Amino acid sequence: MADKQGESQQMWGGRFAAQPSDIMQSINASIDVDRRMVLQDVAGSRAHADMLAECGIISHEDNEQIQTGLDRVLEEVKAGTFPYRTELEDIHMNVEARLKELVGEPAGRLHTARSRNDQVVTDFRLWVRGALTESQAGLLELQKTLIRRAAENTDTIMPGFTHLQTAQPVTLGHHLLAYVEMAERDRGRMHDAALRLNESPLGAAALAGTGFAIDRDMTSEALGFDRPMANSLDAVSARDFALEVLSALSIAATHLSRLAEELVLWTSAQFAFATLSDGWSTGSSIMPQKRNPDAAELIRAKAALIAGQFASLQGAIKALPLAYAKDLQDDKRLVFEAFDTFGLCVKAMTGMIGTVTFDADNMRAAAAKGFSTATDLADYLVRELQMPFRDAHHVTGRIVAAAESEGVDLAALPLQSMQSVEPRLTEDVFSVLSVEASAASRQSYGGTSPARVTEQVQLWTTRLGLEAKE
């Protein structure tokens, strides 16, 4: 171990006479986490070396050898033979050490005019940028699946709830499209976060910039950033981009959790609205009748983990003075884990929604219970009898009480019973008391009527380009 620690010390230890302790080595090393940024680290080194050569800070010959060596590093990474070493602490020193083994002295010139401080956050921003693209793509697939299922159920009646109590009839298609809207806002937050993080820290060096005449615009453009960051202190210490993406992931995971909870409810014997496919159900070791919605339940739990990762990073950053502090080393662990968890959850939800079977008869029967068309009766009294709404609300409440006392729903309450409360009512009142009539009447923009849902399905199909691709 001493020889390996000595190799690490050659990278940064000219100030020190003794080796770090084994415990210090363990707590200080991050290679098991940040090795995931190896491709980004090589890309950053390529851009930096090209810039150094273009600015005359290193020779073009040295740059050619560096680029050749980095090619070999990439080959080893892709082949799974790159020798990651814990004693070299992080991905930056691992790549640099391997480069030195491959090309010798020119590798030592690569780190001119940069620091691990600007290097790590450059890698991190590049990694997060790619991860955001993948997360948005995952949400898009979920949206497509939700739209497809909504198109199949534009007129499937189900109860709409407030306080988890039956409120008014809605259509299943309308309910599913609500999550399409949520996912679109989630994608928008991720898109916005990607725009804000797309500035290059490279060239900020340790915290104060560098005395070398570098070209930060060149490296920024080479790495696909919009511009270099304008303040070197901010460049190496800012992690608000990581907080923002964790916030976006947390909100998106919360939406997944809400849909997961509905699947748990809907697939229970008490609701019996839906059945998950065998591929998305589990059984019990003792109760042979069970079909457990474990994937949905796990999504609920994992949404809490992602929210916790956001809170953890915020807690780690909130008291840090400028500029860099080692606390920031754990930012990557939290962000990597959050993206991994979210990616798994959105794929699982897409699979469940794509294969779940809905029971339209049970949904319709449930929608007809609980006096769900009472609001339609009140609206009828306003529209046909010119009652003020508050009076109509009171009259409807008395009619509901009458139906409850007779043990029937509104649509089955005899006209005479209604007329005992409001004599002007006629047989025409029954035209608004079915759940189908109730849903169909909600034709305002954003409403649940099958006509509006069909329009929204068509709009989303066009908006997401589904007609051209599917």
Residue pairs with C-beta under 8 A, 6 or more apart in sequence:
1 22
1 87
2 19
4 85
4 87
5 19
5 20
5 25
5 87
6 19
7 87
7 88
7 97
8 87
8 88
8 89
8 93
9 16
9 19
9 20
11 88
11 93
11 96
11 97
12 93
20 28
25 86
25 87
28 89
28 326
29 86
29 87
29 89
29 90
30 89
30 90
30 91
30 329
30 332
31 84
31 85
31 86
31 88
31 89
31 90
31 91
31 94
32 86
33 332
33 333
33 336
34 90
34 91
34 120
34 123
34 332
35 84
35 91
35 94
36 127
36 332
36 336
37 91
37 123
37 124
37 126
37 127
37 332
38 77
38 82
38 91
38 94
38 95
39 74
39 77
40 122
40 123
40 124
40 126
40 127
41 91
41 92
41 95
41 119
41 123
42 70
42 73
42 74
42 77
42 95
43 126
43 223
44 119
44 122
44 123
44 126
44 202
44 219
44 223
45 66
45 70
45 95
45 99
45 110
46 67
46 70
46 222
47 202
47 218
47 219
47 222
47 223
48 110
48 113
48 114
48 202
48 219
49 58
49 63
49 66
49 67
49 70
49 110
50 63
50 67
50 218
50 222
51 214
51 215
51 218
51 219
51 222
52 58
52 63
52 109
52 110
52 112
52 113
52 214
53 59
53 60
53 62
53 63
54 215
54 218
55 212
55 213
55 214
55 215
57 112
57 113
57 212
57 213
57 214
58 106
58 109
58 112
61 106
62 106
62 109
63 106
65 103
65 104
65 106
66 99
66 103
66 106
66 107
66 109
66 110
68 103
69 99
69 102
69 103
69 106
69 107
70 95
70 99
72 102
73 82
73 95
73 98
73 99
73 102
76 82
76 83
76 98
82 94
82 98
83 94
83 98
84 94
85 94
85 97
88 94
88 97
90 116
90 120
91 123
92 116
92 119
92 120
92 123
93 116
96 107
96 110
96 111
99 107
99 110
100 107
100 108
112 212
113 203
113 205
113 210
113 212
113 214
114 202
114 203
114 205
114 210
115 204
115 205
115 206
115 207
115 236
117 204
117 205
117 206
117 207
117 236
117 323
117 324
118 201
118 202
118 203
118 204
118 205
118 206
118 235
118 236
119 202
121 201
121 235
121 236
121 238
121 239
122 200
122 201
122 202
122 223
124 242
124 331
124 332
124 335
125 197
125 198
125 199
125 200
125 201
125 225
125 241
126 223
127 332
128 197
128 241
128 242
128 245
128 335
129 194
129 197
129 198
129 224
131 245
131 335
131 339
132 190
132 191
132 193
132 194
132 245
133 194
134 339
134 343
135 190
135 249
135 252
135 339
135 342
135 343
135 346
136 187
136 190
136 191
138 342
138 343
138 346
138 347
138 350
139 183
139 186
139 187
139 190
139 252
139 346
140 187
140 464
141 346
141 350
142 179
142 183
142 346
142 349
142 350
142 353
143 180
143 183
143 184
143 460
143 464
144 464
144 466
144 470
145 350
145 353
145 354
146 176
146 177
146 179
146 180
146 183
146 353
147 176
147 177
147 180
147 457
147 460
147 461
147 464
147 466
148 354
149 173
149 176
149 353
149 354
149 356
150 172
150 173
150 174
150 176
150 177
150 180
150 453
150 456
150 457
151 173
151 457
151 461
152 173
153 171
153 172
153 173
153 176
153 358
153 360
154 171
154 173
154 450
154 453
154 454
154 457
155 171
155 173
155 436
155 439
155 450
155 453
156 171
156 172
156 173
156 358
156 360
156 363
156 364
157 169
157 170
157 171
157 172
157 360
157 363
157 364
157 367
157 435
157 436
157 439
158 169
158 170
158 171
158 172
158 175
158 273
158 363
158 364
158 366
158 367
159 166
159 167
159 168
159 169
159 170
159 363
159 366
159 367
159 369
159 370
159 372
160 166
160 167
160 168
160 169
160 170
160 175
160 372
160 448
161 167
165 370
166 366
166 367
166 369
166 370
166 371
166 372
167 372
168 372
168 373
168 375
168 376
168 438
168 442
169 367
169 368
169 372
169 373
169 435
169 436
169 438
169 439
169 448
170 367
170 439
170 442
170 448
171 439
171 448
171 449
171 450
171 453
172 358
172 360
172 363
173 450
173 453
173 454
173 457
174 447
174 448
174 452
174 453
174 456
176 353
177 453
177 456
177 457
177 460
179 255
179 259
180 460
182 255
183 252
183 255
186 248
186 251
186 252
186 255
189 247
189 248
189 251
189 252
190 245
190 248
190 252
193 241
193 244
193 245
193 248
195 226
196 241
196 244
197 241
197 244
197 245
198 224
198 225
198 226
199 220
199 225
199 226
199 227
199 228
199 229
200 216
200 219
200 220
200 223
200 225
200 227
200 228
200 229
201 228
201 229
201 235
201 236
201 238
202 216
202 219
202 220
202 223
202 228
203 209
203 210
203 214
203 216
203 219
203 228
204 229
204 232
204 233
204 235
204 236
205 232
205 236
206 236
206 323
206 324
207 232
207 233
207 236
207 237
207 322
207 323
207 324
208 232
208 233
209 232
216 228
217 227
217 228
219 228
220 226
220 227
220 228
229 235
229 238
232 323
233 322
233 323
234 322
236 323
236 324
237 320
237 322
237 323
237 324
237 325
237 328
239 313
239 317
239 328
239 331
242 313
242 331
242 334
242 335
243 310
243 313
243 314
243 317
245 335
246 306
246 309
246 310
246 313
246 334
246 335
246 338
247 310
249 306
249 310
249 338
249 339
249 342
250 303
250 306
250 307
250 309
250 310
250 338
252 342
252 346
253 299
253 302
253 303
253 306
253 307
253 341
253 342
253 345
254 303
254 307
256 299
256 303
256 345
256 346
256 349
257 299
257 300
257 303
257 304
259 349
259 353
260 295
260 296
260 297
260 299
260 300
260 303
260 349
261 296
261 300
263 274
263 276
263 293
263 296
263 352
263 356
264 293
264 296
264 297
264 300
265 271
265 273
266 273
266 274
267 273
267 274
267 275
267 276
267 291
267 293
267 296
267 356
271 362
271 366
272 359
272 362
273 358
273 359
273 362
273 363
273 366
274 356
274 357
274 358
274 359
275 291
275 356
275 357
275 359
276 291
276 293
276 296
276 352
276 355
276 356
277 352
277 355
277 356
277 357
279 351
279 355
280 293
280 295
280 348
280 351
280 352
280 355
280 356
281 291
281 292
281 293
281 294
282 291
282 292
282 294
283 290
283 291
283 292
284 290
284 292
295 348
295 351
295 352
296 349
296 352
298 345
298 348
299 345
299 348
299 349
302 341
302 344
302 345
303 345
305 337
305 338
305 341
306 338
306 341
306 342
309 334
309 335
309 337
309 338
310 338
312 334
313 331
313 334
313 335
316 327
316 328
316 330
316 331
317 327
317 328
317 331
320 327
320 328
364 435
367 435
368 409
368 411
368 435
369 409
371 400
371 403
371 404
371 409
371 410
372 435
372 438
373 410
373 411
373 432
373 433
373 434
373 435
373 437
373 438
374 396
374 397
374 400
374 410
375 396
375 438
376 432
376 433
376 437
376 438
376 441
377 396
377 399
377 410
377 429
377 432
377 433
378 389
378 392
378 393
378 395
378 396
379 392
379 432
379 441
380 429
380 432
381 387
381 391
381 392
381 395
381 396
381 422
382 388
382 389
382 392
384 428
385 392
385 422
385 424
385 425
387 395
395 421
395 422
398 421
399 410
399 413
399 417
399 418
399 421
399 422
400 410
402 413
402 417
402 418
402 420
402 421
403 409
403 410
403 412
403 413
403 417
406 413
406 417
410 433
411 430
411 433
411 434
415 425
415 426
415 427
415 429
415 430
418 425
418 429
419 425
431 437
432 438
432 441
439 448
439 449
439 450
440 449
440 450
440 451
441 449
442 448
442 449
442 452
443 449
443 451
443 452
444 452
445 452
446 452
460 466
461 467
